[in-house]
Amino acid sequence: LILLDILMPISGYELLRHLKEKIPKSKIAYVSIVPKQDVNMADIDGFIQKPFSNEVFIAEVKRVLR
């Protein structure tokens, strides 16, 4: 499982494309302060909105890894 933020020096979207190319079977989730409705969810397996509780984090990680 790879957790990415969208707001990084390199675009999270750009890094996602690179990772999917290099590690095609990887599961990738965004962890971001950017609201989910403003996120391009194409090719992503999960999303965790900051700030988050431990329960929300664990539930989403479990969902993505199923």
PDB file with SEQRES, HELIX, SHEET and CRYST1 records, atoms N, CA, C and O in Angstrom:
SEQRES   1 A   66  LEU ILE LEU LEU ASP ILE LEU MET PRO ILE SER GLY TYR          
SEQRES   2 A   66  GLU LEU LEU ARG HIS LEU LYS GLU LYS ILE PRO LYS SER          
SEQRES   3 A   66  LYS ILE ALA TYR VAL SER ILE VAL PRO LYS GLN ASP VAL          
SEQRES   4 A   66  ASN MET ALA ASP ILE ASP GLY PHE ILE GLN LYS PRO PHE          
SEQRES   5 A   66  SER ASN GLU VAL PHE ILE ALA GLU VAL LYS ARG VAL LEU          
SEQRES   6 A   66  ARG                                                          
HELIX    1 AA1 GLY A   12  LYS A   22  1                                  11    
HELIX    2 AA2 LYS A   36  ASP A   38  5                                   3    
HELIX    3 AA3 ASN A   54  LEU A   65  1                                  12    
SHEET    1 AA1 3 ILE A   2  LEU A   4  0                                        
SHEET    2 AA1 3 ILE A  28  SER A  32  1                                        
SHEET    3 AA1 3 GLY A  46  GLN A  49  1                                        
CRYST1    1.000    1.000    1.000  90.00  90.00  90.00 P 1           1          
ATOM      1  N   LEU A   1       0.856  -1.178   0.000  1.00  0.00           N  
ATOM      2  CA  LEU A   1       0.000   0.000   0.000  1.00  0.00           C  
ATOM      3  C   LEU A   1       0.891   1.226   0.000  1.00  0.00           C  
ATOM      4  O   LEU A   1       1.790   1.350   0.832  1.00  0.00           O  
ATOM      5  N   ILE A   2       0.642   2.131  -0.932  1.00  0.00           N  
ATOM      6  CA  ILE A   2       1.385   3.382  -1.011  1.00  0.00           C  
ATOM      7  C   ILE A   2       0.412   4.503  -0.670  1.00  0.00           C  
ATOM      8  O   ILE A   2      -0.657   4.606  -1.272  1.00  0.00           O  
ATOM      9  N   LEU A   3       0.782   5.346   0.299  1.00  0.00           N  
ATOM     10  CA  LEU A   3      -0.034   6.492   0.684  1.00  0.00           C  
ATOM     11  C   LEU A   3       0.616   7.750   0.138  1.00  0.00           C  
ATOM     12  O   LEU A   3       1.785   8.020   0.410  1.00  0.00           O  
ATOM     13  N   LEU A   4      -0.142   8.521  -0.634  1.00  0.00           N  
ATOM     14  CA  LEU A   4       0.371   9.748  -1.254  1.00  0.00           C  
ATOM     15  C   LEU A   4      -0.450  10.945  -0.834  1.00  0.00           C  
ATOM     16  O   LEU A   4      -1.662  10.842  -0.644  1.00  0.00           O  
ATOM     17  N   ASP A   5       0.203  12.068  -0.690  1.00  0.00           N  
ATOM     18  CA  ASP A   5      -0.520  13.327  -0.573  1.00  0.00           C  
ATOM     19  C   ASP A   5      -0.624  13.902  -1.979  1.00  0.00           C  
ATOM     20  O   ASP A   5       0.197  13.586  -2.839  1.00  0.00           O  
ATOM     21  N   ILE A   6      -1.609  14.728  -2.216  1.00  0.00           N  
ATOM     22  CA  ILE A   6      -1.768  15.364  -3.525  1.00  0.00           C  
ATOM     23  C   ILE A   6      -0.861  16.582  -3.612  1.00  0.00           C  
ATOM     24  O   ILE A   6      -0.295  16.875  -4.666  1.00  0.00           O  
ATOM     25  N   LEU A   7      -0.729  17.289  -2.496  1.00  0.00           N  
ATOM     26  CA  LEU A   7       0.033  18.537  -2.465  1.00  0.00           C  
ATOM     27  C   LEU A   7       1.461  18.263  -2.010  1.00  0.00           C  
ATOM     28  O   LEU A   7       1.760  18.290  -0.817  1.00  0.00           O  
ATOM     29  N   MET A   8       2.339  18.000  -2.977  1.00  0.00           N  
ATOM     30  CA  MET A   8       3.749  17.722  -2.711  1.00  0.00           C  
ATOM     31  C   MET A   8       4.561  18.516  -3.740  1.00  0.00           C  
ATOM     32  O   MET A   8       3.989  19.047  -4.693  1.00  0.00           O  
ATOM     33  N   PRO A   9       5.880  18.604  -3.562  1.00  0.00           N  
ATOM     34  CA  PRO A   9       6.688  19.297  -4.575  1.00  0.00           C  
ATOM     35  C   PRO A   9       6.474  18.735  -5.982  1.00  0.00           C  
ATOM     36  O   PRO A   9       6.441  19.488  -6.955  1.00  0.00           O  
ATOM     37  N   ILE A  10       6.328  17.406  -6.088  1.00  0.00           N  
ATOM     38  CA  ILE A  10       5.917  16.792  -7.348  1.00  0.00           C  
ATOM     39  C   ILE A  10       4.417  16.538  -7.196  1.00  0.00           C  
ATOM     40  O   ILE A  10       3.969  16.178  -6.108  1.00  0.00           O  
ATOM     41  N   SER A  11       3.656  16.713  -8.229  1.00  0.00           N  
ATOM     42  CA  SER A  11       2.217  16.503  -8.168  1.00  0.00           C  
ATOM     43  C   SER A  11       1.918  15.056  -7.767  1.00  0.00           C  
ATOM     44  O   SER A  11       2.508  14.115  -8.299  1.00  0.00           O  
ATOM     45  N   GLY A  12       0.999  14.903  -6.829  1.00  0.00           N  
ATOM     46  CA  GLY A  12       0.572  13.562  -6.436  1.00  0.00           C  
ATOM     47  C   GLY A  12      -0.009  12.803  -7.615  1.00  0.00           C  
ATOM     48  O   GLY A  12       0.141  11.585  -7.711  1.00  0.00           O  
ATOM     49  N   TYR A  13      -0.673  13.522  -8.514  1.00  0.00           N  
ATOM     50  CA  TYR A  13      -1.245  12.892  -9.707  1.00  0.00           C  
ATOM     51  C   TYR A  13      -0.136  12.385 -10.632  1.00  0.00           C  
ATOM     52  O   TYR A  13      -0.244  11.301 -11.206  1.00  0.00           O  
ATOM     53  N   GLU A  14       0.927  13.177 -10.771  1.00  0.00           N  
ATOM     54  CA  GLU A  14       2.061  12.789 -11.615  1.00  0.00           C  
ATOM     55  C   GLU A  14       2.774  11.567 -11.015  1.00  0.00           C  
ATOM     56  O   GLU A  14       3.124  10.626 -11.727  1.00  0.00           O  
ATOM     57  N   LEU A  15       2.979  11.602  -9.715  1.00  0.00           N  
ATOM     58  CA  LEU A  15       3.628  10.476  -9.044  1.00  0.00           C  
ATOM     59  C   LEU A  15       2.766   9.222  -9.145  1.00  0.00           C  
ATOM     60  O   LEU A  15       3.293   8.124  -9.323  1.00  0.00           O  
ATOM     61  N   LEU A  16       1.445   9.373  -9.033  1.00  0.00           N  
ATOM     62  CA  LEU A  16       0.534   8.240  -9.183  1.00  0.00           C  
ATOM     63  C   LEU A  16       0.724   7.571 -10.540  1.00  0.00           C  
ATOM     64  O   LEU A  16       0.852   6.348 -10.606  1.00  0.00           O  
ATOM     65  N   ARG A  17       0.744   8.339 -11.611  1.00  0.00           N  
ATOM     66  CA  ARG A  17       0.932   7.780 -12.948  1.00  0.00           C  
ATOM     67  C   ARG A  17       2.260   7.023 -13.036  1.00  0.00           C  
ATOM     68  O   ARG A  17       2.325   5.931 -13.601  1.00  0.00           O  
ATOM     69  N   HIS A  18       3.307   7.611 -12.475  1.00  0.00           N  
ATOM     70  CA  HIS A  18       4.629   6.975 -12.499  1.00  0.00           C  
ATOM     71  C   HIS A  18       4.614   5.652 -11.721  1.00  0.00           C  
ATOM     72  O   HIS A  18       5.138   4.647 -12.201  1.00  0.00           O  
ATOM     73  N   LEU A  19       4.021   5.650 -10.530  1.00  0.00           N  
ATOM     74  CA  LEU A  19       3.986   4.442  -9.704  1.00  0.00           C  
ATOM     75  C   LEU A  19       3.155   3.347 -10.361  1.00  0.00           C  
ATOM     76  O   LEU A  19       3.548   2.181 -10.341  1.00  0.00           O  
ATOM     77  N   LYS A  20       2.011   3.706 -10.943  1.00  0.00           N  
ATOM     78  CA  LYS A  20       1.157   2.712 -11.606  1.00  0.00           C  
ATOM     79  C   LYS A  20       1.884   2.089 -12.798  1.00  0.00           C  
ATOM     80  O   LYS A  20       1.664   0.925 -13.134  1.00  0.00           O  
ATOM     81  N   GLU A  21       2.737   2.868 -13.420  1.00  0.00           N  
ATOM     82  CA  GLU A  21       3.527   2.379 -14.553  1.00  0.00           C  
ATOM     83  C   GLU A  21       4.614   1.417 -14.070  1.00  0.00           C  
ATOM     84  O   GLU A  21       4.811   0.354 -14.659  1.00  0.00           O  
ATOM     85  N   LYS A  22       5.318   1.788 -12.999  1.00  0.00           N  
ATOM     86  CA  LYS A  22       6.448   1.012 -12.500  1.00  0.00           C  
ATOM     87  C   LYS A  22       6.023  -0.163 -11.612  1.00  0.00           C  
ATOM     88  O   LYS A  22       6.667  -1.212 -11.612  1.00  0.00           O  
ATOM     89  N   ILE A  23       4.939   0.021 -10.860  1.00  0.00           N  
ATOM     90  CA  ILE A  23       4.457  -1.005  -9.936  1.00  0.00           C  
ATOM     91  C   ILE A  23       2.951  -1.179 -10.181  1.00  0.00           C  
ATOM     92  O   ILE A  23       2.141  -0.748  -9.361  1.00  0.00           O  
ATOM     93  N   PRO A  24       2.577  -1.798 -11.286  1.00  0.00           N  
ATOM     94  CA  PRO A  24       1.164  -1.825 -11.695  1.00  0.00           C  
ATOM     95  C   PRO A  24       0.206  -2.503 -10.716  1.00  0.00           C  
ATOM     96  O   PRO A  24      -0.982  -2.178 -10.709  1.00  0.00           O  
ATOM     97  N   LYS A  25       0.678  -3.419  -9.907  1.00  0.00           N  
ATOM     98  CA  LYS A  25      -0.220  -4.116  -8.973  1.00  0.00           C  
ATOM     99  C   LYS A  25      -0.309  -3.439  -7.608  1.00  0.00           C  
ATOM    100  O   LYS A  25      -0.958  -3.960  -6.701  1.00  0.00           O  
ATOM    101  N   SER A  26       0.331  -2.291  -7.456  1.00  0.00           N  
ATOM    102  CA  SER A  26       0.315  -1.609  -6.166  1.00  0.00           C  
ATOM    103  C   SER A  26      -1.072  -1.032  -5.879  1.00  0.00           C  
ATOM    104  O   SER A  26      -1.821  -0.681  -6.791  1.00  0.00           O  
ATOM    105  N   LYS A  27      -1.383  -0.948  -4.613  1.00  0.00           N  
ATOM    106  CA  LYS A  27      -2.585  -0.275  -4.135  1.00  0.00           C  
ATOM    107  C   LYS A  27      -2.135   1.096  -3.665  1.00  0.00           C  
ATOM    108  O   LYS A  27      -1.171   1.215  -2.909  1.00  0.00           O  
ATOM    109  N   ILE A  28      -2.839   2.141  -4.118  1.00  0.00           N  
ATOM    110  CA  ILE A  28      -2.446   3.505  -3.788  1.00  0.00           C  
ATOM    111  C   ILE A  28      -3.648   4.271  -3.262  1.00  0.00           C  
ATOM    112  O   ILE A  28      -4.734   4.228  -3.840  1.00  0.00           O  
ATOM    113  N   ALA A  29      -3.437   4.973  -2.156  1.00  0.00           N  
ATOM    114  CA  ALA A  29      -4.478   5.801  -1.567  1.00  0.00           C  
ATOM    115  C   ALA A  29      -3.925   7.212  -1.354  1.00  0.00           C  
ATOM    116  O   ALA A  29      -2.766   7.394  -0.980  1.00  0.00           O  
ATOM    117  N   TYR A  30      -4.772   8.187  -1.599  1.00  0.00           N  
ATOM    118  CA  TYR A  30      -4.417   9.566  -1.280  1.00  0.00           C  
ATOM    119  C   TYR A  30      -4.758   9.840   0.173  1.00  0.00           C  
ATOM    120  O   TYR A  30      -5.777   9.378   0.686  1.00  0.00           O  
ATOM    121  N   VAL A  31      -3.898  10.591   0.822  1.00  0.00           N  
ATOM    122  CA  VAL A  31      -4.128  11.124   2.159  1.00  0.00           C  
ATOM    123  C   VAL A  31      -3.923  12.616   1.997  1.00  0.00           C  
ATOM    124  O   VAL A  31      -2.797  13.076   1.810  1.00  0.00           O  
ATOM    125  N   SER A  32      -5.020  13.385   2.069  1.00  0.00           N  
ATOM    126  CA  SER A  32      -4.892  14.794   1.717  1.00  0.00           C  
ATOM    127  C   SER A  32      -5.893  15.676   2.436  1.00  0.00           C  
ATOM    128  O   SER A  32      -6.957  15.233   2.868  1.00  0.00           O  
ATOM    129  N   ILE A  33      -5.517  16.936   2.547  1.00  0.00           N  
ATOM    130  CA  ILE A  33      -6.424  17.954   3.073  1.00  0.00           C  
ATOM    131  C   ILE A  33      -7.377  18.448   1.977  1.00  0.00           C  
ATOM    132  O   ILE A  33      -8.398  19.070   2.271  1.00  0.00           O  
ATOM    133  N   VAL A  34      -7.041  18.171   0.729  1.00  0.00           N  
ATOM    134  CA  VAL A  34      -7.900  18.552  -0.399  1.00  0.00           C  
ATOM    135  C   VAL A  34      -9.211  17.774  -0.275  1.00  0.00           C  
ATOM    136  O   VAL A  34      -9.176  16.554  -0.110  1.00  0.00           O  
ATOM    137  N   PRO A  35     -10.369  18.443  -0.349  1.00  0.00           N  
ATOM    138  CA  PRO A  35     -11.647  17.731  -0.234  1.00  0.00           C  
ATOM    139  C   PRO A  35     -11.816  16.679  -1.334  1.00  0.00           C  
ATOM    140  O   PRO A  35     -11.424  16.892  -2.481  1.00  0.00           O  
ATOM    141  N   LYS A  36     -12.409  15.539  -0.956  1.00  0.00           N  
ATOM    142  CA  LYS A  36     -12.551  14.420  -1.893  1.00  0.00           C  
ATOM    143  C   LYS A  36     -13.263  14.835  -3.179  1.00  0.00           C  
ATOM    144  O   LYS A  36     -12.904  14.366  -4.260  1.00  0.00           O  
ATOM    145  N   GLN A  37     -14.263  15.707  -3.079  1.00  0.00           N  
ATOM    146  CA  GLN A  37     -14.999  16.119  -4.280  1.00  0.00           C  
ATOM    147  C   GLN A  37     -14.123  16.912  -5.251  1.00  0.00           C  
ATOM    148  O   GLN A  37     -14.495  17.078  -6.413  1.00  0.00           O  
ATOM    149  N   ASP A  38     -12.976  17.399  -4.799  1.00  0.00           N  
ATOM    150  CA  ASP A  38     -12.059  18.147  -5.661  1.00  0.00           C  
ATOM    151  C   ASP A  38     -10.898  17.287  -6.164  1.00  0.00           C  
ATOM    152  O   ASP A  38      -9.974  17.800  -6.795  1.00  0.00           O  
ATOM    153  N   VAL A  39     -10.943  15.989  -5.889  1.00  0.00           N  
ATOM    154  CA  VAL A  39      -9.836  15.085  -6.207  1.00  0.00           C  
ATOM    155  C   VAL A  39     -10.180  14.240  -7.427  1.00  0.00           C  
ATOM    156  O   VAL A  39     -11.290  13.720  -7.546  1.00  0.00           O  
ATOM    157  N   ASN A  40      -9.214  14.112  -8.331  1.00  0.00           N  
ATOM    158  CA  ASN A  40      -9.355  13.202  -9.462  1.00  0.00           C  
ATOM    159  C   ASN A  40      -9.121  11.791  -8.923  1.00  0.00           C  
ATOM    160  O   ASN A  40      -7.992  11.424  -8.599  1.00  0.00           O  
ATOM    161  N   MET A  41     -10.189  11.007  -8.829  1.00  0.00           N  
ATOM    162  CA  MET A  41     -10.122   9.684  -8.219  1.00  0.00           C  
ATOM    163  C   MET A  41      -9.799   8.585  -9.235  1.00  0.00           C  
ATOM    164  O   MET A  41      -9.786   7.405  -8.886  1.00  0.00           O  
ATOM    165  N   ALA A  42      -9.541   8.961 -10.473  1.00  0.00           N  
ATOM    166  CA  ALA A  42      -9.199   7.961 -11.487  1.00  0.00           C  
ATOM    167  C   ALA A  42      -7.900   7.256 -11.102  1.00  0.00           C  
ATOM    168  O   ALA A  42      -6.939   7.903 -10.684  1.00  0.00           O  
ATOM    169  N   ASP A  43      -7.874   5.963 -11.239  1.00  0.00           N  
ATOM    170  CA  ASP A  43      -6.688   5.131 -11.001  1.00  0.00           C  
ATOM    171  C   ASP A  43      -6.235   5.092  -9.549  1.00  0.00           C  
ATOM    172  O   ASP A  43      -5.123   4.639  -9.273  1.00  0.00           O  
ATOM    173  N   ILE A  44      -7.053   5.547  -8.619  1.00  0.00           N  
ATOM    174  CA  ILE A  44      -6.678   5.534  -7.210  1.00  0.00           C  
ATOM    175  C   ILE A  44      -7.547   4.510  -6.482  1.00  0.00           C  
ATOM    176  O   ILE A  44      -8.708   4.314  -6.839  1.00  0.00           O  
ATOM    177  N   ASP A  45      -6.993   3.868  -5.476  1.00  0.00           N  
ATOM    178  CA  ASP A  45      -7.727   2.810  -4.784  1.00  0.00           C  
ATOM    179  C   ASP A  45      -8.429   3.282  -3.522  1.00  0.00           C  
ATOM    180  O   ASP A  45      -9.376   2.640  -3.066  1.00  0.00           O  
ATOM    181  N   GLY A  46      -7.979   4.397  -2.950  1.00  0.00           N  
ATOM    182  CA  GLY A  46      -8.592   4.870  -1.719  1.00  0.00           C  
ATOM    183  C   GLY A  46      -8.305   6.337  -1.474  1.00  0.00           C  
ATOM    184  O   GLY A  46      -7.487   6.954  -2.156  1.00  0.00           O  
ATOM    185  N   PHE A  47      -9.002   6.886  -0.475  1.00  0.00           N  
ATOM    186  CA  PHE A  47      -8.830   8.296  -0.124  1.00  0.00           C  
ATOM    187  C   PHE A  47      -9.084   8.460   1.365  1.00  0.00           C  
ATOM    188  O   PHE A  47     -10.073   7.957   1.898  1.00  0.00           O  
ATOM    189  N   ILE A  48      -8.176   9.175   2.032  1.00  0.00           N  
ATOM    190  CA  ILE A  48      -8.319   9.489   3.451  1.00  0.00           C  
ATOM    191  C   ILE A  48      -8.204  10.998   3.598  1.00  0.00           C  
ATOM    192  O   ILE A  48      -7.184  11.597   3.259  1.00  0.00           O  
ATOM    193  N   GLN A  49      -9.276  11.602   4.113  1.00  0.00           N  
ATOM    194  CA  GLN A  49      -9.336  13.062   4.276  1.00  0.00           C  
ATOM    195  C   GLN A  49      -8.629  13.474   5.560  1.00  0.00           C  
ATOM    196  O   GLN A  49      -8.924  12.948   6.633  1.00  0.00           O  
ATOM    197  N   LYS A  50      -7.680  14.430   5.447  1.00  0.00           N  
ATOM    198  CA  LYS A  50      -7.030  14.998   6.632  1.00  0.00           C  
ATOM    199  C   LYS A  50      -7.933  16.080   7.208  1.00  0.00           C  
ATOM    200  O   LYS A  50      -8.617  16.751   6.435  1.00  0.00           O  
ATOM    201  N   PRO A  51      -7.973  16.282   8.482  1.00  0.00           N  
ATOM    202  CA  PRO A  51      -7.452  15.402   9.525  1.00  0.00           C  
ATOM    203  C   PRO A  51      -8.346  14.158   9.640  1.00  0.00           C  
ATOM    204  O   PRO A  51      -9.521  14.194   9.278  1.00  0.00           O  
ATOM    205  N   PHE A  52      -7.785  13.087  10.137  1.00  0.00           N  
ATOM    206  CA  PHE A  52      -8.541  11.838  10.249  1.00  0.00           C  
ATOM    207  C   PHE A  52      -8.270  11.192  11.599  1.00  0.00           C  
ATOM    208  O   PHE A  52      -7.255  11.456  12.243  1.00  0.00           O  
ATOM    209  N   SER A  53      -9.203  10.339  12.009  1.00  0.00           N  
ATOM    210  CA  SER A  53      -9.026   9.576  13.246  1.00  0.00           C  
ATOM    211  C   SER A  53      -8.322   8.261  12.911  1.00  0.00           C  
ATOM    212  O   SER A  53      -8.269   7.850  11.751  1.00  0.00           O  
ATOM    213  N   ASN A  54      -7.793   7.620  13.924  1.00  0.00           N  
ATOM    214  CA  ASN A  54      -7.166   6.311  13.730  1.00  0.00           C  
ATOM    215  C   ASN A  54      -8.161   5.319  13.149  1.00  0.00           C  
ATOM    216  O   ASN A  54      -7.806   4.495  12.305  1.00  0.00           O  
ATOM    217  N   GLU A  55      -9.415   5.400  13.605  1.00  0.00           N  
ATOM    218  CA  GLU A  55     -10.448   4.469  13.144  1.00  0.00           C  
ATOM    219  C   GLU A  55     -10.711   4.633  11.650  1.00  0.00           C  
ATOM    220  O   GLU A  55     -10.824   3.646  10.924  1.00  0.00           O  
ATOM    221  N   VAL A  56     -10.808   5.878  11.195  1.00  0.00           N  
ATOM    222  CA  VAL A  56     -11.048   6.141   9.768  1.00  0.00           C  
ATOM    223  C   VAL A  56      -9.858   5.660   8.945  1.00  0.00           C  
ATOM    224  O   VAL A  56     -10.037   5.041   7.895  1.00  0.00           O  
ATOM    225  N   PHE A  57      -8.658   5.938   9.413  1.00  0.00           N  
ATOM    226  CA  PHE A  57      -7.448   5.524   8.703  1.00  0.00           C  
ATOM    227  C   PHE A  57      -7.400   3.996   8.561  1.00  0.00           C  
ATOM    228  O   PHE A  57      -7.197   3.476   7.464  1.00  0.00           O  
ATOM    229  N   ILE A  58      -7.586   3.295   9.664  1.00  0.00           N  
ATOM    230  CA  ILE A  58      -7.524   1.831   9.652  1.00  0.00           C  
ATOM    231  C   ILE A  58      -8.622   1.239   8.783  1.00  0.00           C  
ATOM    232  O   ILE A  58      -8.377   0.286   8.043  1.00  0.00           O  
ATOM    233  N   ALA A  59      -9.825   1.788   8.862  1.00  0.00           N  
ATOM    234  CA  ALA A  59     -10.939   1.264   8.056  1.00  0.00           C  
ATOM    235  C   ALA A  59     -10.652   1.414   6.562  1.00  0.00           C  
ATOM    236  O   ALA A  59     -10.922   0.495   5.789  1.00  0.00           O  
ATOM    237  N   GLU A  60     -10.112   2.548   6.150  1.00  0.00           N  
ATOM    238  CA  GLU A  60      -9.836   2.760   4.725  1.00  0.00           C  
ATOM    239  C   GLU A  60      -8.678   1.885   4.253  1.00  0.00           C  
ATOM    240  O   GLU A  60      -8.721   1.352   3.145  1.00  0.00           O  
ATOM    241  N   VAL A  61      -7.663   1.734   5.064  1.00  0.00           N  
ATOM    242  CA  VAL A  61      -6.529   0.860   4.698  1.00  0.00           C  
ATOM    243  C   VAL A  61      -7.028  -0.579   4.550  1.00  0.00           C  
ATOM    244  O   VAL A  61      -6.657  -1.257   3.592  1.00  0.00           O  
ATOM    245  N   LYS A  62      -7.851  -1.052   5.467  1.00  0.00           N  
ATOM    246  CA  LYS A  62      -8.405  -2.400   5.373  1.00  0.00           C  
ATOM    247  C   LYS A  62      -9.249  -2.549   4.105  1.00  0.00           C  
ATOM    248  O   LYS A  62      -9.154  -3.558   3.407  1.00  0.00           O  
ATOM    249  N   ARG A  63     -10.081  -1.533   3.808  1.00  0.00           N  
ATOM    250  CA  ARG A  63     -10.930  -1.588   2.619  1.00  0.00           C  
ATOM    251  C   ARG A  63     -10.086  -1.688   1.345  1.00  0.00           C  
ATOM    252  O   ARG A  63     -10.384  -2.485   0.456  1.00  0.00           O  
ATOM    253  N   VAL A  64      -9.041  -0.881   1.267  1.00  0.00           N  
ATOM    254  CA  VAL A  64      -8.195  -0.861   0.073  1.00  0.00           C  
ATOM    255  C   VAL A  64      -7.444  -2.188  -0.091  1.00  0.00           C  
ATOM    256  O   VAL A  64      -7.265  -2.659  -1.214  1.00  0.00           O  
ATOM    257  N   LEU A  65      -7.012  -2.783   1.001  1.00  0.00           N  
ATOM    258  CA  LEU A  65      -6.212  -4.006   0.935  1.00  0.00           C  
ATOM    259  C   LEU A  65      -7.030  -5.287   0.779  1.00  0.00           C  
ATOM    260  O   LEU A  65      -6.461  -6.360   0.578  1.00  0.00           O  
ATOM    261  N   ARG A  66      -8.357  -5.186   0.870  1.00  0.00           N  
ATOM    262  CA  ARG A  66      -9.196  -6.384   0.691  1.00  0.00           C  
ATOM    263  C   ARG A  66      -9.017  -6.982  -0.659  1.00  0.00           C  
ATOM    264  O   ARG A  66      -9.647  -7.992  -0.974  1.00  0.00           O  
TER     265      ARG A  66                                                      
END                                                                             
